Amino acid sequence: MTKRHPLAAGLGRLALILTLPIGLVAALAAGTGGTSTAGTWALASARAAATCHHEKGPFRVRGTVVTGSTGRYIPYGINITGLAHADYAAKVAQDEAAITASADVWCANTVRLQVRQGNLVSPAGHVSQAFLKAVTAEVHFAENRGLVVVLNLQWQLDDAKLAESMPTRRSEAFWASLAAHFGRDPRVVFDIYNEPEQFSACGWAFWRHGGVCHGRHYLGMQALADYVRARASNLFWIEGIGAGATLSQAWRYHITGDGPLEYSEHRPPGVHQPRTWDSEFGYIARKGHAPVLDGEWADYARSHASWACWDNAPVSAPRFLNYLRARGFGLIMTMLVKGQLIQTADLNDPTRFRSNWSCTSGLDQGVGHQAQQWFIRQNG
């Protein structure tokens, strides 16, 4: 797919261009001579990417701050989901295009790869070498574009999802394999379990310690963190209960002895205002305990999905972005697909809020444009 030159996209993009860092504007302008072509865009995109700030580890945590090789590391980027599907091989080109766009035109410093547990480890505990090779190739592809790569254990698309909504021995086999390959890679972060306790809702003590829930035995997040830490030095991300939506009692049951780590929340529920966000996750940093981020968020027109679409989003979504930026919290968006972050097949055509905004699927509206600017401002 030929990407459109950002400066050739018409007056509708002017507001974005005016907010770009000077170096990024200059890089894009360098490619505007004559007609816009794929070659021109490739040159301009490469120059623009060079102005985006990239980070790598080894990552360290001191108080509520994560530092990397060039200073403070605040992750901002995009979820990449091809490896979460059974037909992952058919999605390689799609993933690579999204990774490239994340680095070059969204100015992300991080991509979060959702890696399907069932693709890597069979129920009997056997590791798929073909899938491991695919994961390795995608990690290296992203690293070669200057991005930090977050590897996330994704279980929700597995056939056995009702039995896997908290860590099991299969999760240990998953991380034993990935730690052997990436456990000393300073550019890789381990998000050790995606949205735990979604279907096995037995509370915070269970989240930390594990045990029997609804007749099934699970490992706790502490035990999984211990297991992975014994095999890897990477920065960890730790998600909370309720499909990752809350960290409200995470510090009361916090993970100990397995740093460096950061707490990751997904799509905060409740009233969309700072007081709510503080109580759901921000308090962990405000009280000086540990760094936090929103590890999976978007706001876009979608019917019957309050977790994805805030009815007052034109007001509350920019309020949320301002809340995160003012506190130095990171943000990972989901996903570069039509109707979520982009309004057409063009990966540099972000969604916007318009006067007819509503939570109605098919409007192709959302927070994409403001999120892209939020990323770019991190490079100002």
C-alpha positions as a Markdown table, in Angstrom:
| # | Residue | x | y | z |
|---|---|---|---|---|
| 1 | Met | 0.0 | 0.0 | 0.0 |
| 2 | Thr | 1.3 | 3.4 | -0.9 |
| 3 | Lys | 1.2 | 5.8 | 2.0 |
| 4 | Arg | 0.0 | 9.3 | 1.4 |
| 5 | His | 2.4 | 12.1 | 2.0 |
| 6 | Pro | 1.1 | 13.9 | 5.2 |
| 7 | Leu | 1.5 | 17.3 | 3.7 |
| 8 | Ala | -0.4 | 16.3 | 0.6 |
| 9 | Ala | -3.5 | 15.3 | 2.6 |
| 10 | Gly | -5.1 | 18.7 | 2.4 |
| 11 | Leu | -6.3 | 21.3 | 4.8 |
| 12 | Gly | -7.9 | 18.6 | 6.9 |
| 13 | Arg | -4.5 | 17.7 | 8.2 |
| 14 | Leu | -3.2 | 21.2 | 8.8 |
| 15 | Ala | -4.0 | 21.2 | 12.5 |
| 16 | Leu | -1.7 | 18.1 | 12.9 |
| 17 | Ile | 1.1 | 19.6 | 10.9 |
| 18 | Leu | 1.1 | 22.8 | 13.0 |
| 19 | Thr | 1.7 | 20.8 | 16.2 |
| 20 | Leu | 4.6 | 18.8 | 14.9 |
| 21 | Pro | 8.1 | 19.3 | 16.3 |
| 22 | Ile | 10.1 | 21.6 | 14.0 |
| 23 | Gly | 12.5 | 18.8 | 13.1 |
| 24 | Leu | 9.6 | 16.6 | 12.0 |
| 25 | Val | 8.0 | 19.3 | 9.9 |
| 26 | Ala | 11.3 | 19.9 | 8.2 |
| 27 | Ala | 11.8 | 16.2 | 7.5 |
| 28 | Leu | 8.3 | 15.9 | 6.0 |
| 29 | Ala | 8.7 | 19.1 | 4.0 |
| 30 | Ala | 12.0 | 17.7 | 2.5 |
| 31 | Gly | 9.9 | 15.3 | 0.5 |
| 32 | Thr | 7.3 | 17.7 | -1.0 |
| 33 | Gly | 9.1 | 18.8 | -4.1 |
| 34 | Gly | 7.1 | 17.8 | -7.2 |
| 35 | Thr | 4.3 | 15.3 | -7.1 |
| 36 | Ser | 3.8 | 12.9 | -4.2 |
| 37 | Thr | 5.1 | 9.5 | -5.0 |
| 38 | Ala | 5.8 | 6.3 | -3.1 |
| 39 | Gly | 9.5 | 7.1 | -3.4 |
| 40 | Thr | 9.1 | 10.6 | -2.1 |
| 41 | Trp | 7.0 | 9.4 | 0.8 |
| 42 | Ala | 9.5 | 6.7 | 1.7 |
| 43 | Leu | 12.3 | 9.4 | 1.8 |
| 44 | Ala | 10.2 | 11.8 | 3.9 |
| 45 | Ser | 9.0 | 9.0 | 6.2 |
| 46 | Ala | 12.6 | 7.9 | 6.8 |
| 47 | Arg | 13.6 | 11.4 | 7.7 |
| 48 | Ala | 10.6 | 12.0 | 9.9 |
| 49 | Ala | 11.3 | 8.7 | 11.7 |
| 50 | Ala | 14.8 | 9.9 | 12.5 |
| 51 | Thr | 13.3 | 12.8 | 14.4 |
| 52 | Cys | 11.2 | 10.6 | 16.6 |
| 53 | His | 12.7 | 9.8 | 20.0 |
| 54 | His | 13.5 | 6.1 | 20.5 |
| 55 | Glu | 14.5 | 4.4 | 23.7 |
| 56 | Lys | 16.0 | 1.1 | 24.7 |
| 57 | Gly | 17.1 | -0.6 | 27.9 |
| 58 | Pro | 18.3 | -1.9 | 30.1 |
| 59 | Phe | 15.4 | -0.4 | 32.0 |
| 60 | Arg | 15.6 | 0.5 | 35.7 |
| 61 | Val | 12.9 | 1.7 | 38.1 |
| 62 | Arg | 13.5 | 4.2 | 40.8 |
| 63 | Gly | 10.4 | 5.1 | 42.7 |
| 64 | Thr | 7.8 | 5.9 | 40.1 |
| 65 | Val | 10.2 | 6.5 | 37.2 |
| 66 | Val | 11.5 | 4.1 | 34.6 |
| 67 | Thr | 14.8 | 5.0 | 32.9 |
| 68 | Gly | 16.4 | 3.6 | 29.9 |
| 69 | Ser | 19.5 | 4.3 | 27.9 |
| 70 | Thr | 18.8 | 8.0 | 27.2 |
| 71 | Gly | 16.8 | 9.0 | 30.3 |
| 72 | Arg | 13.2 | 8.6 | 31.4 |
| 73 | Tyr | 11.2 | 5.9 | 29.5 |
| 74 | Ile | 7.5 | 6.8 | 29.2 |
| 75 | Pro | 6.1 | 4.1 | 26.8 |
| 76 | Tyr | 3.7 | 5.3 | 24.1 |
| 77 | Gly | 2.8 | 3.2 | 21.2 |
| 78 | Ile | 0.4 | 0.7 | 19.4 |
| 79 | Asn | -0.8 | -2.8 | 20.0 |
| 80 | Ile | 0.1 | -5.3 | 17.3 |
| 81 | Thr | -2.2 | -8.3 | 17.2 |
| 82 | Gly | -1.3 | -10.7 | 14.4 |
| 83 | Leu | 0.6 | -13.1 | 16.7 |
| 84 | Ala | -2.6 | -13.5 | 18.8 |
| 85 | His | -4.4 | -15.3 | 16.0 |
| 86 | Ala | -4.3 | -18.9 | 14.8 |
| 87 | Asp | -3.6 | -17.7 | 11.2 |
| 88 | Tyr | -0.7 | -15.5 | 12.3 |
| 89 | Ala | 1.4 | -16.3 | 9.2 |
| 90 | Ala | -1.2 | -14.6 | 7.1 |
| 91 | Lys | -0.9 | -11.5 | 9.1 |
| 92 | Val | 2.8 | -10.9 | 8.9 |
| 93 | Ala | 2.6 | -8.2 | 6.3 |
| 94 | Gln | -0.2 | -6.4 | 8.2 |
| 95 | Asp | 1.8 | -6.5 | 11.4 |
| 96 | Glu | 4.9 | -5.2 | 9.6 |
| 97 | Ala | 3.0 | -2.3 | 8.1 |
| 98 | Ala | 1.5 | -1.4 | 11.4 |
| 99 | Ile | 4.9 | -1.5 | 13.1 |
| 100 | Thr | 6.5 | 0.6 | 10.5 |
| 101 | Ala | 3.7 | 3.2 | 10.7 |
| 102 | Ser | 3.9 | 3.2 | 14.5 |
| 103 | Ala | 7.6 | 4.2 | 14.3 |
| 104 | Asp | 7.5 | 6.5 | 11.2 |
| 105 | Val | 4.2 | 8.4 | 11.2 |
| 106 | Trp | 2.9 | 7.9 | 14.7 |
| 107 | Cys | 6.2 | 8.6 | 16.4 |
| 108 | Ala | 5.7 | 5.8 | 18.8 |
| 109 | Asn | 8.6 | 4.5 | 20.9 |
| 110 | Thr | 7.0 | 1.1 | 21.8 |
| 111 | Val | 4.9 | -1.6 | 20.2 |
| 112 | Arg | 3.1 | -4.2 | 22.2 |
| 113 | Leu | 2.9 | -7.6 | 20.6 |
| 114 | Gln | 0.0 | -9.8 | 21.7 |
| 115 | Val | 1.5 | -13.3 | 21.6 |
| 116 | Arg | -1.1 | -16.1 | 21.8 |
| 117 | Gln | -0.2 | -18.7 | 24.5 |
| 118 | Gly | -2.0 | -21.4 | 22.5 |
| 119 | Asn | 0.2 | -20.8 | 19.4 |
| 120 | Leu | 3.4 | -21.2 | 21.4 |
| 121 | Val | 2.6 | -23.9 | 23.9 |
| 122 | Ser | 0.3 | -26.9 | 23.4 |
| 123 | Pro | -2.0 | -28.1 | 26.2 |
| 124 | Ala | 0.6 | -30.8 | 26.7 |
| 125 | Gly | 3.4 | -28.2 | 27.1 |
| 126 | His | 5.1 | -28.6 | 23.8 |
| 127 | Val | 6.6 | -25.5 | 22.3 |
| 128 | Ser | 6.0 | -24.7 | 18.6 |
| 129 | Gln | 9.3 | -23.8 | 17.0 |
| 130 | Ala | 7.6 | -22.4 | 13.9 |
| 131 | Phe | 5.6 | -20.0 | 16.0 |
| 132 | Leu | 8.7 | -19.1 | 18.1 |
| 133 | Lys | 10.5 | -18.3 | 14.9 |
| 134 | Ala | 7.6 | -16.0 | 13.8 |
| 135 | Val | 7.7 | -14.2 | 17.2 |
| 136 | Thr | 11.5 | -13.7 | 16.9 |
| 137 | Ala | 11.2 | -12.3 | 13.4 |
| 138 | Glu | 8.6 | -9.8 | 14.4 |
| 139 | Val | 10.5 | -8.7 | 17.5 |
| 140 | His | 13.6 | -8.1 | 15.4 |
| 141 | Phe | 11.6 | -6.3 | 12.7 |
| 142 | Ala | 10.3 | -3.8 | 15.4 |
| 143 | Glu | 13.7 | -3.5 | 17.1 |
| 144 | Asn | 15.3 | -2.6 | 13.8 |
| 145 | Arg | 12.9 | 0.3 | 13.6 |
| 146 | Gly | 14.1 | 1.6 | 16.9 |
| 147 | Leu | 11.1 | 0.5 | 18.9 |
| 148 | Val | 10.9 | -1.1 | 22.4 |
| 149 | Val | 9.0 | -4.4 | 22.1 |
| 150 | Val | 6.5 | -5.5 | 24.7 |
| 151 | Leu | 5.7 | -9.2 | 24.7 |
| 152 | Asn | 2.3 | -9.9 | 26.1 |
| 153 | Leu | 0.9 | -13.4 | 27.0 |
| 154 | Gln | -2.5 | -13.4 | 25.3 |
| 155 | Trp | -4.9 | -16.1 | 26.2 |
| 156 | Gln | -8.3 | -14.8 | 25.3 |
| 157 | Leu | -8.4 | -16.3 | 21.8 |
| 158 | Asp | -7.4 | -19.8 | 23.0 |
| 159 | Asp | -9.9 | -22.6 | 22.8 |
| 160 | Ala | -9.4 | -23.2 | 26.5 |
| 161 | Lys | -9.9 | -19.5 | 27.5 |
| 162 | Leu | -12.3 | -20.3 | 30.3 |
| 163 | Ala | -9.6 | -22.5 | 31.9 |
| 164 | Glu | -6.8 | -20.0 | 31.2 |
| 165 | Ser | -8.0 | -16.7 | 32.6 |
| 166 | Met | -5.3 | -16.8 | 35.2 |
| 167 | Pro | -1.7 | -18.2 | 35.0 |
| 168 | Thr | -1.2 | -22.0 | 34.8 |
| 169 | Arg | 1.8 | -24.3 | 34.3 |
| 170 | Arg | 1.3 | -23.6 | 30.6 |
| 171 | Ser | 2.0 | -20.0 | 31.2 |
| 172 | Glu | 5.3 | -21.0 | 32.8 |
| 173 | Ala | 6.2 | -23.0 | 29.7 |
| 174 | Phe | 5.3 | -19.9 | 27.6 |
| 175 | Trp | 7.7 | -17.7 | 29.5 |
| 176 | Ala | 10.4 | -20.3 | 29.8 |
| 177 | Ser | 10.6 | -20.3 | 26.1 |
| 178 | Leu | 10.5 | -16.6 | 25.5 |
| 179 | Ala | 12.8 | -15.8 | 28.4 |
| 180 | Ala | 15.4 | -18.2 | 26.9 |
| 181 | His | 15.3 | -16.0 | 23.7 |
| 182 | Phe | 14.6 | -12.5 | 25.0 |
| 183 | Gly | 15.4 | -12.6 | 28.7 |
| 184 | Arg | 18.6 | -10.6 | 28.3 |
| 185 | Asp | 17.4 | -8.3 | 25.5 |
| 186 | Pro | 17.4 | -4.7 | 26.8 |
| 187 | Arg | 14.9 | -3.7 | 24.1 |
| 188 | Val | 12.2 | -6.1 | 25.2 |
| 189 | Val | 9.6 | -5.7 | 28.0 |
| 190 | Phe | 7.5 | -8.7 | 29.4 |
| 191 | Asp | 3.8 | -8.0 | 30.0 |
| 192 | Ile | 3.5 | -11.2 | 31.9 |
| 193 | Tyr | -0.3 | -11.9 | 31.7 |
| 194 | Asn | -3.0 | -10.2 | 29.7 |
| 195 | Glu | -6.1 | -9.1 | 31.6 |
| 196 | Pro | -6.0 | -11.7 | 34.4 |
| 197 | Glu | -9.0 | -12.9 | 36.3 |
| 198 | Gln | -11.5 | -12.0 | 33.6 |
| 199 | Phe | -13.4 | -15.3 | 33.8 |
| 200 | Ser | -12.1 | -16.5 | 37.2 |
| 201 | Ala | -13.3 | -13.6 | 39.3 |
| 202 | Cys | -12.2 | -14.5 | 42.8 |
| 203 | Gly | -10.7 | -11.3 | 44.1 |
| 204 | Trp | -7.4 | -9.5 | 44.7 |
| 205 | Ala | -6.0 | -12.1 | 47.2 |
| 206 | Phe | -6.6 | -14.8 | 44.6 |
| 207 | Trp | -5.0 | -12.5 | 41.9 |
| 208 | Arg | -1.8 | -12.3 | 43.9 |
| 209 | His | -1.6 | -15.8 | 45.5 |
| 210 | Gly | -3.5 | -18.0 | 43.2 |
| 211 | Gly | -5.4 | -21.1 | 44.3 |
| 212 | Val | -8.7 | -22.7 | 43.5 |
| 213 | Cys | -11.4 | -20.6 | 41.8 |
| 214 | His | -14.6 | -22.1 | 40.5 |
| 215 | Gly | -13.1 | -25.6 | 40.8 |
| 216 | Arg | -9.9 | -24.9 | 38.9 |
| 217 | His | -6.4 | -24.3 | 40.2 |
| 218 | Tyr | -4.4 | -21.3 | 39.1 |
| 219 | Leu | -1.1 | -19.8 | 39.8 |
| 220 | Gly | -1.1 | -16.3 | 41.3 |
| 221 | Met | 0.6 | -13.3 | 39.6 |
| 222 | Gln | 3.3 | -13.3 | 42.3 |
| 223 | Ala | 4.2 | -16.9 | 41.5 |
| 224 | Leu | 4.3 | -16.2 | 37.8 |
| 225 | Ala | 6.4 | -13.1 | 38.3 |
| 226 | Asp | 8.8 | -15.1 | 40.5 |
| 227 | Tyr | 9.1 | -17.8 | 37.8 |
| 228 | Val | 9.8 | -15.3 | 35.0 |
| 229 | Arg | 12.2 | -13.2 | 37.0 |
| 230 | Ala | 14.3 | -16.2 | 37.8 |
| 231 | Arg | 14.9 | -16.5 | 34.0 |
| 232 | Ala | 14.9 | -12.9 | 32.8 |
| 233 | Ser | 16.1 | -9.4 | 33.7 |
| 234 | Asn | 13.6 | -7.5 | 31.6 |
| 235 | Leu | 11.2 | -4.8 | 32.8 |
| 236 | Phe | 7.9 | -6.4 | 33.7 |
| 237 | Trp | 4.4 | -5.0 | 33.2 |
| 238 | Ile | 1.8 | -6.2 | 35.7 |
| 239 | Glu | -1.9 | -6.0 | 34.9 |
| 240 | Gly | -4.8 | -6.0 | 37.4 |
| 241 | Ile | -8.2 | -7.7 | 37.7 |
| 242 | Gly | -11.4 | -7.2 | 35.8 |
| 243 | Ala | -9.9 | -7.6 | 32.3 |
| 244 | Gly | -7.1 | -5.3 | 33.4 |
| 245 | Ala | -9.5 | -2.5 | 34.0 |
| 246 | Thr | -8.5 | -1.7 | 37.6 |
| 247 | Leu | -5.5 | -1.6 | 39.9 |
| 248 | Ser | -7.6 | -0.3 | 42.7 |
| 249 | Gln | -6.2 | -2.7 | 45.3 |
| 250 | Ala | -3.1 | -3.8 | 43.4 |
| 251 | Trp | -0.8 | -2.1 | 45.9 |
| 252 | Arg | -2.4 | -3.7 | 48.9 |
| 253 | Tyr | -1.6 | -7.0 | 47.1 |
| 254 | His | 1.5 | -5.8 | 45.2 |
| 255 | Ile | 4.1 | -8.0 | 43.7 |
| 256 | Thr | 7.3 | -8.2 | 45.7 |
| 257 | Gly | 10.9 | -9.0 | 44.9 |
| 258 | Asp | 10.5 | -9.1 | 41.1 |
| 259 | Gly | 11.6 | -5.6 | 40.0 |
| 260 | Pro | 12.0 | -3.8 | 37.8 |
| 261 | Leu | 8.3 | -3.6 | 37.1 |
| 262 | Glu | 5.5 | -1.3 | 36.2 |
| 263 | Tyr | 1.7 | -1.6 | 36.7 |
| 264 | Ser | -0.5 | -1.5 | 33.6 |
| 265 | Glu | -4.2 | -0.7 | 33.5 |
| 266 | His | -6.6 | -1.2 | 30.6 |
| 267 | Arg | -9.5 | 1.1 | 29.8 |
| 268 | Pro | -10.5 | 2.6 | 33.2 |
| 269 | Pro | -14.2 | 2.2 | 34.1 |
| 270 | Gly | -16.5 | 4.6 | 35.9 |
| 271 | Val | -17.0 | 8.3 | 35.6 |
| 272 | His | -14.4 | 9.7 | 33.1 |
| 273 | Gln | -12.6 | 12.2 | 35.3 |
| 274 | Pro | -9.2 | 12.4 | 37.1 |
| 275 | Arg | -10.6 | 11.5 | 40.6 |
| 276 | Thr | -11.8 | 8.2 | 39.1 |
| 277 | Trp | -8.6 | 7.5 | 37.3 |
| 278 | Asp | -6.6 | 8.3 | 40.5 |
| 279 | Ser | -8.6 | 5.7 | 42.4 |
| 280 | Glu | -8.4 | 3.0 | 39.7 |
| 281 | Phe | -4.6 | 3.3 | 39.0 |
| 282 | Gly | -3.0 | 6.7 | 39.3 |
| 283 | Tyr | -2.7 | 6.5 | 43.1 |
| 284 | Ile | 0.1 | 3.9 | 42.8 |
| 285 | Ala | 2.3 | 6.6 | 41.3 |
| 286 | Arg | 0.8 | 9.5 | 43.2 |
| 287 | Lys | 1.7 | 7.9 | 46.5 |
| 288 | Gly | 5.2 | 7.1 | 45.3 |
| 289 | His | 4.8 | 3.3 | 45.1 |
| 290 | Ala | 5.6 | 2.4 | 41.5 |
| 291 | Pro | 5.3 | 3.6 | 37.9 |
| 292 | Val | 2.0 | 3.0 | 36.0 |
| 293 | Leu | 0.7 | 3.3 | 32.5 |
| 294 | Asp | -2.5 | 2.6 | 30.5 |
| 295 | Gly | -1.4 | -0.5 | 28.5 |
| 296 | Glu | -4.4 | -0.8 | 26.2 |
| 297 | Trp | -6.8 | 2.0 | 25.4 |
| 298 | Ala | -8.8 | 3.6 | 22.6 |
| 299 | Asp | -12.0 | 5.5 | 22.3 |
| 300 | Tyr | -13.9 | 5.0 | 19.1 |
| 301 | Ala | -17.5 | 4.7 | 17.7 |
| 302 | Arg | -18.8 | 1.3 | 18.7 |
| 303 | Ser | -22.2 | 0.1 | 19.6 |
| 304 | His | -22.9 | -1.7 | 22.9 |
| 305 | Ala | -19.3 | -1.5 | 24.2 |
| 306 | Ser | -19.0 | 1.1 | 27.0 |
| 307 | Trp | -15.4 | -0.1 | 27.6 |
| 308 | Ala | -14.4 | 1.0 | 24.0 |
| 309 | Cys | -16.7 | 4.0 | 23.5 |
| 310 | Trp | -17.3 | 6.8 | 26.0 |
| 311 | Asp | -20.5 | 8.6 | 25.2 |
| 312 | Asn | -18.9 | 11.9 | 26.1 |
| 313 | Ala | -15.6 | 11.0 | 24.4 |
| 314 | Pro | -15.1 | 14.4 | 22.5 |
| 315 | Val | -14.6 | 15.9 | 26.0 |
| 316 | Ser | -13.5 | 13.0 | 28.2 |
| 317 | Ala | -10.9 | 11.4 | 25.8 |
| 318 | Pro | -8.7 | 14.5 | 25.5 |
| 319 | Arg | -9.2 | 15.0 | 29.3 |
| 320 | Phe | -7.8 | 11.5 | 29.8 |
| 321 | Leu | -4.8 | 12.2 | 27.5 |
| 322 | Asn | -4.1 | 15.4 | 29.4 |
| 323 | Tyr | -4.3 | 13.4 | 32.7 |
| 324 | Leu | -1.7 | 10.9 | 31.5 |
| 325 | Arg | 0.6 | 13.5 | 30.1 |
| 326 | Ala | 0.5 | 15.7 | 33.2 |
| 327 | Arg | 1.6 | 12.8 | 35.3 |
| 328 | Gly | 4.1 | 11.2 | 33.0 |
| 329 | Phe | 2.1 | 8.0 | 32.5 |
| 330 | Gly | 2.6 | 5.9 | 29.4 |
| 331 | Leu | -0.1 | 4.9 | 26.9 |
| 332 | Ile | -0.5 | 2.0 | 24.5 |
| 333 | Met | -3.3 | 2.3 | 21.9 |
| 334 | Thr | -5.3 | -0.4 | 20.2 |
| 335 | Met | -5.3 | -0.7 | 17.2 |
| 336 | Leu | -4.2 | 0.6 | 13.7 |
| 337 | Val | -7.4 | -0.8 | 12.1 |
| 338 | Lys | -10.2 | 1.0 | 10.3 |
| 339 | Gly | -12.8 | 2.3 | 12.8 |
| 340 | Gln | -10.5 | 2.4 | 15.8 |
| 341 | Leu | -7.4 | 4.5 | 15.3 |
| 342 | Ile | -7.7 | 5.1 | 11.5 |
| 343 | Gln | -10.8 | 6.0 | 9.5 |
| 344 | Thr | -9.6 | 4.5 | 6.2 |
| 345 | Ala | -7.1 | 1.8 | 5.2 |
| 346 | Asp | -4.4 | 4.5 | 5.2 |
| 347 | Leu | -2.3 | 4.0 | 8.4 |
| 348 | Asn | -1.7 | 7.8 | 8.5 |
| 349 | Asp | -5.4 | 8.7 | 8.4 |
| 350 | Pro | -6.4 | 8.9 | 12.1 |
| 351 | Thr | -9.9 | 8.9 | 13.3 |
| 352 | Arg | -11.4 | 12.2 | 14.6 |
| 353 | Phe | -14.4 | 13.2 | 16.6 |
| 354 | Arg | -17.0 | 15.0 | 14.5 |
| 355 | Ser | -20.3 | 16.8 | 15.2 |
| 356 | Asn | -22.4 | 13.7 | 14.8 |
| 357 | Trp | -20.4 | 11.7 | 17.3 |
| 358 | Ser | -22.2 | 8.8 | 18.9 |
| 359 | Cys | -21.3 | 5.3 | 20.1 |
| 360 | Thr | -22.5 | 3.8 | 16.8 |
| 361 | Ser | -20.5 | 1.2 | 14.9 |
| 362 | Gly | -19.6 | 2.2 | 11.4 |
| 363 | Leu | -19.0 | 6.0 | 12.0 |
| 364 | Asp | -15.2 | 5.5 | 11.8 |
| 365 | Gln | -14.7 | 8.2 | 14.4 |
| 366 | Gly | -12.5 | 8.3 | 17.4 |
| 367 | Val | -9.5 | 9.5 | 19.3 |
| 368 | Gly | -6.9 | 8.6 | 16.7 |
| 369 | His | -5.9 | 12.1 | 15.6 |
| 370 | Gln | -5.5 | 13.3 | 19.2 |
| 371 | Ala | -3.6 | 10.2 | 20.2 |
| 372 | Gln | -1.2 | 10.7 | 17.3 |
| 373 | Gln | -0.6 | 14.3 | 18.4 |
| 374 | Trp | -0.1 | 13.1 | 21.9 |
| 375 | Phe | 2.6 | 10.7 | 20.7 |
| 376 | Ile | 4.3 | 13.4 | 18.6 |
| 377 | Arg | 4.3 | 15.9 | 21.5 |
| 378 | Gln | 6.4 | 13.4 | 23.5 |
| 379 | Asn | 9.1 | 14.1 | 20.9 |
| 380 | Gly | 8.9 | 17.9 | 21.1 |
